[in-house]
Amino acid sequence: MSIAVPGWAQSDIASIRANRSLGEGATRQNMPAEQATQIDSLLSGSMDQLKQIDEGPTDLARDRPGVVQQALALPPGMEMPVKIDPPTTTFEGDRNQGSSVTVMDNPMMSTVTVTDYSPDSVTSITVLGGMMPGTQLMHLDRKNPGNSFVELKGEVWNMMGGALGGGLPGIM
């Protein structure tokens, strides 16, 4: 992948890619085949959507092909107490052979999600920085969806998982 990962997350992403694991202290959960197929469809649809939005009227990063930035949608009447820049996604390729890197920097927490697509799998790595660091590795096996899994590391996922009713963190 030739898309740049922010410096603060580079070593984590490189290590996770090389080891295909978050390492010691991570919890691993196998994913039911049906759920893996649904998440694959969701992530693949996101890649398709990036290609459609790129350089369009809602892309705040026009004149930068392969980079999409969209304003954060807030409920009517709600304002953010601090200015938060919208997430920026850089992508190349497509849902069958491609990658995307989504970066969101704000004063409370920085987040990077790297998703790699191949004919055999979709692998998504999320690294949270800031006050509540954490890491998530999700591997979706396209040939044998029952071999899919998610690994989590960091207390933040326990908090978020409870808030999401026990659903998979990072998938909203």
PyMOL commands that set and color helices and strands:
alter all, ss='L'
color gray80, all
select helices_A, chain A and resi 7-19+33-53+145-147+155-163
alter helices_A, ss='H'
color red, helices_A
select strands_A, chain A and resi 27-30+67-69+88-93+98-104+111-117+121-128+134-141+149-153
alter strands_A, ss='S'
color yellow, strands_A
deselect
rebuild
show_as cartoon
